[in-house]
């Protein structure tokens, strides 16, 4: 990981050589990688959250998914995955918080890289949300619905492979729900979107359909 940047005690990003704060004009791949690495390290080391790969093995959701599995098997490459963060207690907590990022960010745990640069990591990342939720005994799942494909090189050609179960944002949410959330013990599930919007649903037999309808409706209204 690059040492060109550091994060100060107030969670602002600075250049390691001059200690000057970075600004939006400094945005580059190296800075973006630093932001993702720093946030993910905090989530894993301070909050003991785990990265889980989706799809969960042995699930084939559609023809597109099956085609991808055939490709990766014949070419002996890894199945493309989308990663989500889960707290250690997500499956057993009585209250669960599912966090959905805005439509532009393809990395779990981050609301906006621009906000991370301009207003610091406490505002631009989901660290504050995770900290508050875990301190109140919530389980936490950080979704990753914007990561829908990866670029892979097969026989010298660049090919974009759709991620099984996450080919679209709504597919990612459905697959995550079916494989990670459905069997959780939570009595109440809260969904947080885009820093300020919250949805609460009480677990019952209609939870799956009702919550997914709300998620996709909010997405289509571009509130996420």
Beta strands, then each sheet from edge to edge (+ up, - down):
strand 1: 5-7
strand 2: 13-15
strand 3: 50-54
strand 4: 82-86
strand 5: 95-100
strand 6: 139-142
strand 7: 149-154
strand 8: 157-162
strand 9: 188-193
strand 10: 197-202
sheet 1: 1+ 2-
sheet 2: 3+ 4- 6+ 5+ 9+ 10-
sheet 3: 7+ 8-
end
